Amino acid sequence: METGFLFEIVVIFLLSIGVALVCNRLKLPATVGFLLTGVLCGPSALGVVHDHEAIDQVAELGVAMLLFTIGMELSGEALNRLKKPVFLGGSLQIGLTIAAVACVSMLHSGSWRLGVFWGCLVALSSSAIVLRILQEKGTSATPAGRLTLAILVFQDIMVAPMLICVPLLAGTLDLSWHKALISTLKVVGALTGVYLFARFGLNRFMEAVMKTRSPEIVLLTTLGLCLGMALLTSELGMSLSLGAFLAGLLLARSQYSMSVISGILPYRDVFMSVFFISVGMMLNLNYFAQHYVLIIAGTIIFILLKSFLTLPAVLIQRYPLRTAILVSLVLAQVGEFSFVLAAQGLNAKLFDMDSYQTFLAVSVLTMMLTPGMIAIAPKIANKFGKKRIRPVSGESEGEKEMEDHLIIVGFGISGKHLAHVAKESGIPYTILEMNPETVKRYKDKEPISHGDATQPIVLEHLGIEKARVLSIVISDQRAVKAITAQAKKLNPNVCVIARARFFTEIPQLRALGADDVIAEEFETSIEVFSHVLAQYLVPRQDIENYAAHFRQANYRMIRRMSDGVDALGEVAGRLPDMGVQTMRIAPGSPLAGQTLAESRIRPKYGLTVVAVMRNKEIFPSPAADFRLEAGDIVYLFGKKEKMYKARPAFSAKPAGGTA
C-alpha cells in the first residue's frame, strides 16, 4: 500500500489541530486556522504536501457537499422567494463587475478581452467560506443571508459559460455547429431525465431505501445522489457544486429529506476543512515577500471595488442601504472557481506567470480576511447605512395619525400570527418588513410598509412617539439591538417586546431598554415539557404552574445577570413579574353573579381588581359590593405567577366539577 498520500493527510490533520487550538485561544475563527495550516503545509513553507492535485480534488468534494446541504435546507417557498434575487441580483452583480473591470483594462492596456477575463475572475465569490461562516453565526436566514445565497447560486450557474469564454477570449475556441448542437442536446436530455426522476421516481426510491431501516444504505444513497448529480453537471461543463446544490433541492422535495441530511454532515465538515487548507497552500510566501506592497494594495483595491460594484445588485431590489453594505462586504473575496478560471487562462496565455501569482496572492488574502470582514460588516453597515434616509414605502394615509398602536417589525410566522390576533382583538397596528417581495404580496391585505427599522426616520414614519408597543420579531439579532436602542431614544415610554434566539442574549437587550424579551430556546423548552406532561395526563393547571415557576426563575436570573447595568435598569428589574393584565369572566364561571367581596380574588389569589369593563364602559376602582357578570373584562394587578393560578376561576365551571 502506498502510504505517501496518507502520511500527508495525517500531517495536515495534526498540524491543523494545533493551529486551530491557537486560533481558538486568540478568538479567531477556525476557518482562519485552516487557511494558516495550508500556508504552513504549502511548498513555500514546510513543503509537507507534494500531491496537490489529490488535495484539490478532496477539497472540491467539500464545496459540493456544502452546497448539497444548503440545497436540502431550502423549502419550496424559500426557493420561490429566491428566484428574483438569483437572476436579477446575480446577473447585475456579475454584469457590473465584468463591465467595470473591462473598462479599466481598456484604459490601462487597450485590451477588452483581457478585461472581460479579469472581470470574470473578480466577479466570483467563495460559496464555501461565506456560507460556512454565515451558518456558524446563524445569519443565513436573515435578508442579507438570503440575498448572499442567491447571488452565490447565480455565480455557480455562470461558471460554465465563463469556462467556455476563456478559449473564446484567447481565440483558441474550435466549436462547430455540430458540436454545439450535440452539447445542447446532452444538457437538455440530462436535465429532462433528472426532472422526470425527481417528479415520478424519487419518492418511491427513497421510500424503498427507508424501508430497509439501514443507516448504511441511507448514507450510501445520500452520497450517491449528491456526488452523482455533481458528476453529471461536471460532465456537462458546469461546476460540481452546482450539481450537488441541485441534488439537495431535489431531496428537499422528498418527505424523507430530514432523515438523510444528518448522515452527510460529518463528511462535509472534514472535506470543507481540507478545502480551506488547500486554499492556504496556494500562497507563495517567497513571491509575497518580494511583492508585498503590490499585493496588499491590490487586495485593498479589490475589496473596495467589488464591494462598491455589488451595492446596486441589492439596492435595485429595494432593500435598504444597510443590507446592501452587509451583502457587499460579505461577498468581497475571490471565489474558489476563480482558481479554475485562472489556471485555464494561464494555459490559454491570457496572462503571464507573474500576473497569475499576484492573482493567487490577492485571492488567498481576501479569503483569509473574509471572517474578519463578515465580523465587522454590521458595524460598517450601521455607520454608513444611517447616512441614507430611506422613507417608508407603501405607507397609508392614516398611519402618521395613529395613536396607542402596535408596531410589528418583521412579517414572518411570528409577525403574521401577531397581526392576526391584533386584528381579532381590535388593536390598531402597522407592520414593517424589509423584504420587498413580502410587502408586495401583502400590501392589499395588511397595513404593511417597506423599510429598515434601524433608521430613526423609519420609526418616526410609523408613529413610534405615539405607539404603545413595538414588537420586534426578526431573526437578525444585531438589527434587533439597534432597533431597540433607537426606539427607546425616540420614545422612552414605548413597550419594546423583542425576540431573541438564545437565553444569553436577553440581558443585552434588556440593558438596551427592551421591556420583555422572548428567547426561542427558553420558550421551546417550556413548550416541550408541557407537551410531555400532557401525555402523562398531568392536570393543565399544574403544567401552567410549572411554566410560571420556570418563568419566575428566568426573571430572577436575568436580574442577576443585568445587575449594575444602570440605575433605571435596576429599578425596572425589581418588578419584572408585576403588572396589569386582563381576564374575561366566561359564562358559567363561578365568579359570575358574585360581588368582589364574595369572589375573594384578593385574599385567595393575591390580585387587586383595579377596574372592570362592561359593554365598553369602564368602572375604575370598583367597590367591594360591585357585582361581577359574565362577559366582564376584569383588570388585575399583581404577579404574573398569580395570574396563572387565577385563570380557572374566570373560566367556565366544568360539568360536575367545582371551581
N, C-alpha and C positions, 0 to 999 in steps of 0.2 A: 504494500500500500504506500502510495506517495503521501508523505506527511508534510511536505513543504508548505502547501496552502493552509493545511490545518494548523501548522505552527504559527503562521502569520495571523490567522484568525484568533488564536488563543492569546498571542501577544497583544493584539489590538484590543481584545475584550479586557484583559488585565490592566492595560495602560489606561483604557477609558474609565475603568472603575476608580483608579487613583485620581485621575484628573477631575472626574465628576464629583468626588468627595471634596476635593479642594475648592471647586467652584461652589459647592453647596455651603461650605464654610464662609465663602466670600459673598453669599447671597446672589450668585449668578445662575441663570437658567441652565438646566442640563444640556440644552442644545449647544450652548457656547462651549461646554466641556467637551462634547463630542467633536466639534469643529477644531478645537485646540488639539485634541488627540490626533486628528487627521494631520494637522500641521506637523506634529512631532513624529508621526509614523511615515511622513512623506519622504521623497528622495532627497530633499534639500536639508533634512534634519537627521533623524536616526536611520532612515532608509530601511525600515523593517519590511515594508511591502514591496514585492517585486512583480506580482501578478495583478497589475492594476485593472486589467480588463475583467477579471473574475470578480474583483471587489465592486466594480461599477455595475456589473450585472446583478449582483446581490442587492446593491443599493437601489437599483431601478425597481426591483420587486417591492421594496419598502414603500416607494412612492405609489405604486399601483395599489397596494393593499390599503394605504391611507385613503385614496380616492374611492376605493370599494366600500369601506366602512362609512364614509361620508355619504355616498350614494344611498346606502341602506337606511341611513337616518333621516332621509328626506321623505316626507309624506307627499301624497298626491297634491294636496292643497299648497304645501310649501313649494313644490316644484312648479306648480302653475303660477304662483306669485313670482317665481324667479325668471319666467320667460322674458319679460320686458327688460329687467336688469341685465340678463345674459346677453341678449342680442343688441339692445340699444347701448347700454353702458360699456359692454365689452368691445363692440365694434368701434365706438367713439374713442375709447382709451387707446386701442391699438392703432386706429387710423390717425389720430392726432400725433401720437408718438412717432410713427413712421414718417409722417409728413414733416414734422418739425426737424427731426434728425436729418432727413433728406435735404431740407433747405439749408441747414447748417453745413452739410457736406458739399452742397453745390457752391456755397460761398467760399468754402475753405479749399476744396480740391477740384471743383468743377465736375465731379462725378456723381450723378444721381443714382447710378446703380449701387455704388459703394454706400451711399447714404441710405438707400432702402434696406440694404443688408444690415447695416448698423442699427437702423430703426427696428428691424425685427429682433435683433439681439437685445436691445434696450426695452422693448415693449413687454417682453415676457417676465413674469414674476414667479417666485418659488411657492408652488402649492404645498410642497412638503413642509417647509419651515413655517409658513404663515398659518396654515390650517392646524398644524400641530400645536402651535403656541396659543391660538385662539381657543382650541379645545381645552387646553390646560387651564386657561384663565376663565373658561366658562362664558366667553363673549361671542361665541359663534352664532347664537340665536338673536343677537341684537341687530338693529338695522344695519349698522356698519359691518357686522359679521356676515350678514346675508348678502349684502352688496359685494363684499370682498369675494365670497364664494362664487357669486355669479360671474364676476369679471375673470376669475381664475379658470372657471369652466370654459368660458369662451376662448381664453388664451390656449387651453389644451386642444380645443377644437381646431384652432388655427395653426397648430404645429405642422400638420400635414401639408397645407398649402405653402407654408414658409419653407419647408424642406424641398418642395418642388421648385420654389422660386430661386433657390441657391444656384443650381446649374443654369437656370434661365438667365439670371443676372450675370453669371460668369460667361454666358454664351456657349455653354457646352451641352445644352439640353437637346437630346435627339429623341423626339417623341412624335411618331407618325399618328395620323388619324386612326389607323387600325389599332395601334397600341392604346390610344386614348379611349377608344370605344370599348375595347376589352376591359380596361381598368375600370371604366364607369359601370359596365355590366357586372363586374365582380363585386363592386361596392354595393350596388343596388340589390343584387342577389343575396349577398351575405346579410345585409340589414333586413331584407324581407324575411329570410329564414329565421333570424333572431326574433323578429316581431311575431311571426306565427308561433314559434316555440313559446314565447312569453305569453301569448294570448290563449293558446289552447293546450299546451303541454306542460308548462312549468308547475302549476299547482298539483297536477296529477303526479308528476315526477317527484316533487317534494313530499307529497303525501306518502308515496311508496317508500321514500327514504326514511321518513319519520316513523313509519310503522315498524321498522327494524329495531327501533329503540337502542340503536348502537351509536354512541358518541363518535366512534372512529369513522363510521360511514358518513355521518353528518359532516364531520370535519373535512373528509376527503371530497365530499360533494361540494362543499363551500369553496375549497381551494380550487377544485376543478372548474367550477363555473367562473370564479374570479380570474384565474390565470388563463383559462380557455378563451374567454372573451377578450382579455388583454392581448393574447397572441393573435387573435383574429383581426383586431384593429391594427396591430403592428404589421401584419401581412398586407393589409390594405393601404399601408403608407401612413397611418396615423400613430399616435403615441400609445404605449402600453397602458398608461394611467387612464386615458380616455376610455379604453375598453373596460378596464376594471370599474370605472365610475358607472358606465352603462350597465355592467353586470350587477352592481349594487342597486341601481334603480329598478332593475327587473326583479331582484329578490325582495325589494321593499314592497312590491305589489303582492307578494305571497303572504298568506296568513301565518306562515312559519318563519317570517323574517327575523323576529327577535330570538328565535331558538338557535339560529346559526351564527349570529354576529359575535357572540362571546368566544367562540372557539378560535376565531382568527385573530383576535386582539393581541395575544402574546407574540404571535409570529410577526404581526405588523410592527410592534414596538421594537423587536430585535432588528428587523430589516431596516426600519427607519433610522435606528442608531447607526447602522453601517452606512446609510446614505450620508448622514451628516459627517461621518468620519471621512468618507470618500471625497466630499467637497473640500474638506480641510487639506487633504493630500495634494490638491491642485495648486496650492500656494507655494511658489518657488521663493524661498527666503533669500537666496543669493540675488535673484533678479529684483526682489522687493528692496533689498538693501542698496542696490545700485540706483534705483529709480523711485525711491520712496516719496520724493516731493511730487513727481508727476502722478504717481498712483494715488496719493492722498488727495491731491487737488482734483483728480479725475473722479474719485469717489464722492467728494462733496458736490461737484457739479452734477454728477449722475443723480444723486438723491434729490437735489433741488429741482433739476429739470424734470425728472419723472414724476415727482410729487405734483409739480405745477401742471403738467400735462394730463394728470389723472383727475384733477378737480372738475373739469367740465363734464366728464362722464357721469359724475354723481349729481352735480348741480342741475343738469338738464332734466333729471328725473324728479326735480322739485324737492330734493332733500336739502336740509339746512347746511350752511357752511361748515358747522362743527362736524357733521357726519362726513362731509366731503374731505375735510382735512384728515380725519381719522383713517378713512379708506386710503387716501393718497400716501400717507406715511407708512401704513401697513404694507402697501404694495411697492415700496421704494427700494427694491432689491432686484438682482438678476435672477432669472428662473433657471431651474435645473436643465430644461430643454434648450436653453441658450447655449449650453456647452456642446450639445449635439450639433446645433447650427454652426457654432464657431469652428468646430473640427471639420465640418463639411466645407465651410467657407475657406479654411486653410488649405484643404486638399484641392479646392477649385481655384486657388490662387487669387481669392478676392482681397486678402490682406496678407502681410508677411508675418514672420515668426515673432518679431518684436511687438507688433500690434496684438498678436494673439496672446502673448504673455502678459501684456498690460491689461488686456480684457480679463484674463483669468484672475489676475491680482485684484482688480477692481471688483470683480464679481464675488470673490471669496470675502473681501472686506465688507461689501454690502450685506452679504448673508450673515456674517458674524455680527454686524451691527443691528440686524433686524430685531432680535429680542429687546435690545435697549430702545430701539425706535418705537416698538409697539408699547413698551412701558411708559415712555414719555409722551406718546401721541395724545392721550386725553388731556394732559396739561397744556400742550401747544394748541390743541383744538379749543379748549376752554378760553384760552387767552385771545386767540385771533378770531375765534368764532363769534365773539361778542361784538366785534367791530362792525359786523354787517347786520343791520336792522332788517329783519325779515318779518313783515306783517303776517298776521294770521289770515290764511285764505279760507274762503267758504264761510265767512262769518255772517250770521243772520243779523237782521236789523235790530232786534231787541236784546242782543247779547250784552251790550255795554250797560244796559239799564237793569240788568238782573241784580237782585239782592238776595242775601241769605241762601245762595245757591251752592250746589255741589260742582266742583271741577274734577273731572276724571282725566288723568293723564295716562294714555295707553288704552288701546281698544282691542286687546287680546281676549282670551277667555274670561279672565277676571274682570276686565273692563266691561265686557258685554253683559255679564251677569249683574254687575253693579248698576249699569244703566237700566237694565230690565226691572230690577227691584225698585230703583228710584222712580221710574215711570209709574209702576204699580202703586207706589206709596204717595204719589203726588208731589214728589220732591223736585224742584226745578234743578236742572243740571245741564252742563255743557261738556263736551268731550274734545280732547286734544290728542291727535295721533300724528306721528311723524312719517308713516308710510303713506305716500300719495295714493297708492292703489286701494288701500283700505278706505281712505277718505272718499275716493271716487265711488266705491261700492256702496257706501252707507250715507252719502250726502243727502239723499232724498228721504231717508228713513230716520236719521238721528241728527241732533244738533251738534254735528261734528265739524271740527276745523283742523287745518293742517299747520303745523309749526313746531318749533323747538322750545320746549318749556324751560330750558336753562337760560333763555334770554328774558330779561325783565320786561321788555316791551310786549312780549307774547302773553305773559301772565297778566299784564295790565289790560290788554285787549279782552282777556277772559273775565275781567272783573274781580281780580284777586283781592282788591281792597274791600269789597263788599261781600265776598264769599264766606260761607260758614265753614265748609270743609273742602280740603284739597286731598284727593286720593291719588297716590302715585303707584300705578300697578304695571310698571315696565321692568324689564329684566336687566337693563344697564345700570349697575349699582353706582357707577361714577355719576351718571346723569341724575339718579335718584338723590344723591347727596347734594349736587349742585342745585337742583330744583327746590329741595327742602330749604337750603340756605337762602335762596333768592326769595322764596315765598314768605319766609319769616321776616325778611328785611322789609318787604313791601306791606305786609300785614301781620304784625306780631300776634294778633288775636285769632287768625285763621287756624283751624284744627287740621293738622297735617297727619294723614294716615298713610304710611309708606310700606311698600313691600320689600322684603329682604330675602335673600336666598339662604343665608346661614345665620345661626344664632349669634355668632361673634360680631356680625355687622350691626346688631341692634344698638349697642352703646354709642357707636359713631353717629348713627342717625339721630338718636335721642339728644346727643350733645349739640347737633346742628339745629335742633328745635322741633323734631318730629314728636307729635303728641302720642301716637301709637305706631308701633312697628310690628308688622306681621311677618314672622320668619317662617319660610316654607318648610324647613326641616323640622321646626318645633311643632307647627300645626299638623304636619303629616304624622308625626309621632303620636299625637293625641288622637288623630283620626284612626290610626292603626289599632291602638289598644282599645278604642271604643268599639270598633267592629269585632275585635277578638272577644271582648267581654260580652257583647251582644250574642255571639254564637253560644256562649255558656249560660245564656238566659239570666245574666246579671240584670237587676232592675235598672231601667233607664235613669231614674233619679240618682242611683248610686254611681252610674257611669258619669253623669253630669257633675256630680260632686267630686269625683276623681279628677275630671278635667279642670274643674275650678281650682282644686288644690294645686295641681301642677302649674296652672297659670299664675296662681298666687306666688308659688315658689319662684317662677320665672321672673316676676316683677321684682321680688326681693333681690334676686341675683343681679338683675340689671342695675338696681340701685347701688349695689356694692361695686359693680364694675364701673359705674358712672360717677362714683364719689370724687369730689374735688374738681369737677369739670368747671362749674361756675356757681355762683350763689343762687341765681334763678333756677338753674337745673336742680340744685339740691332741694330747694323749697318745693318745686313741682314734683320731685321724685318722692316726697314723703307721702303723698296721697294718690299714687297712680291707680290704685284699685278702688277709689271712691268716685262717685259721680251720680248724675241723674239719668235714670232710664225709665222707659215706659212699659207698662203691662196692660193688656186689654182683658177685661173680665168677660170670659166666654160664657155663652148661655149654658146654664147648668152648673156654673161654678158655685162652690159653697159660699163665696163672698157676696154673690148677688142677693140683694134684699137686706143685707146686714148694714148696720151703722159702722163707722170707723172704730168706735169703742168696742163693738161686738166682734169685729173682724180680728182684733188683737194683732194687727200687722206689725206694729212697732215692738211690743214685748216679745212676740213669738219669733219674728224674723230679723229684728234689729234694723228695720227700714222705716223711713219717715215719709208720709204722704204729703207732698208739697203742693199738689194741685190735681184736679180731676177735670177731664174734658168730656162733655156730654153734648152730642149733637152740635159740635163745633163751638160750644160755649165753654169757656174756661172758668172753673171755680177755684181760685187760689186759696191756699191755706185753709182747707175745709175744717169745720169744727168736728168735735167728737161725735155729735149726733147726725152728721151728714150721712145719708143712706146711699149706699152703692147700688148700681143697677147693672144688668147685663149689657155689654157694649161699651161701658165706660172705659176710657183710657186713663189709667192712674199713673201719675208722675211720682216716682220713688227716688229718694236719695239714700245712699248707703253703699256698702261694699259690694263689689260685683259677685263675690262668692255668695253673699246673702241673697242676691237676686236669683241665682240659680236654684237655691233651696226653696224660694217662694213661688217658683213657677207652677208647681202642681196646684197650689191653692187658687190660682187665677184660671186654671184650665177647667174643662167640663168634668164633672164628677163621674168617674167610671161607674158603669151599671153594676149594682150590687156591691160597690166599694164605698169607702169613706175617704174623706179628704185628708 
